[in-house]
Amino acid sequence: PRTPWQVAFFRCFFSTKERSLLKRALVDPGRLLEELARSPDLAPFGELVRPLVEHDRERRSDLVRTLRVYFATGANASEAADRLFLHRNSLLYRLERIQKLTGLDLKDPGARLALQLGLLTLRKGEQR
């Protein structure tokens, strides 16, 4: 059985409507991401990062930003720590916390992709 986020992933990338988006992505990937961020099919991915958003709001932490920077550095913990002005161990602690809150393993490529799509849904909310 597939999880809701796996079903949403296939729906986003393999439906007829989205195939035309993928063709356009070859020319302008930024545009594809903007259109994808508006897709209701990403809702299950947004649910994956909701615990991080709530944790940040309740505890004034920075887990969402930590995850964004971690992905922006190609999952390089040392570089992410440098960009966040953190000790590497502090960043690793935050990543462990993210894994506990989401229930996903950051070493799993599928989980990383799902979380990146979840972060994309947050970007949609920030643009409103």
Secondary structure, DSSP 8 states (H G I E B T S, - for coil): ---HHHHHHHHHHHSHHHHHHHHHHTT-HHHHHHHHHT-GGGHHHHHHHHHHHHHHHHHT--HHHHHHHHHHTTS-HHHHHHHTT--HHHHHHHHHHHHHHH---TTSHHHHHHHHHHHHHHHHHHH-
